[in-house]
Amino acid sequence: MPSTALTGPTSSAPTGDAAQIEKLFADFMAAWTAGDAQAFGALFTDDSDYVSYDGTIARGRRTHQHNHDKLFRGVLAGSALVGDLESVRHLTPDVAIVYGTASVLMPWRSTLPKRRLSRQTIVVVRTDAGWKIGAIHNGRVRPVTVPEPDSFPSTMSQLMARAARRLGLGRR
């Protein structure tokens, strides 16, 4: 399994915080891999948000725990979550943005398909019980290049926009 060592820049946060946030990310992957919905849910704040790779949103620690219990006993049974912690950036002493990449490794696979790699944007907050996940957003890593203004896709888009305006179609 890839390490969870930081591979990106971190802020000048207290050293203990960085280690605790790294552990939170590692615990996130370990709870998933163990299929332990209770341990997974315990990593979140009560009012947390979870946006899945497909754009659906779930609200609240209990909901995340319930959903993942079904997943861990169903379609994701025996899967592992593997990945890397990329960076931690503190917005305040009690709030940080964590970026990581991870993917679900299904039990019948020995390597990850590139199309399954996701990037997690995680908001972590300091609570009385330590650092917890306040919000997480998963997005598939599917980079596209930004077309130059004079490229074929840009030229076609501009032509279609002109045609739509002439025909009175589209946005008015």
C-alpha angles and dihedrals in degrees: 000000000000117000125256094222115137112265098177139052121296129197126247092272121150110282093240091057093056091052092047092050091048088051091049090055091046091048089050090058094040094052090050093047091049090050087233107152093178093055089043092053092047089065092067134074116247091251098041127140125222120194112191126215089262093056099255116138130214123189128210136026093260091054092051090049092048094047093047092046088059092044094047091050092041135028095357097044110142094008125137128215110221129178152106136272105233105184148339122212120183115220091182131353088269102039130057138173113227124195121197140157122222142155138197112250108204117218094248093056129080096189134034120252108233091229090066097057113118133187117223121210104195129185109206124191133195111243133174086264094051131262114346136177111260096175138359131188122190120200128176114247102239106143119200126186121243107245117238114247092250096045123115095256091050093046092049092049091050091049092049091049091052091048092049092051091050091050093046092243132136128014115011 
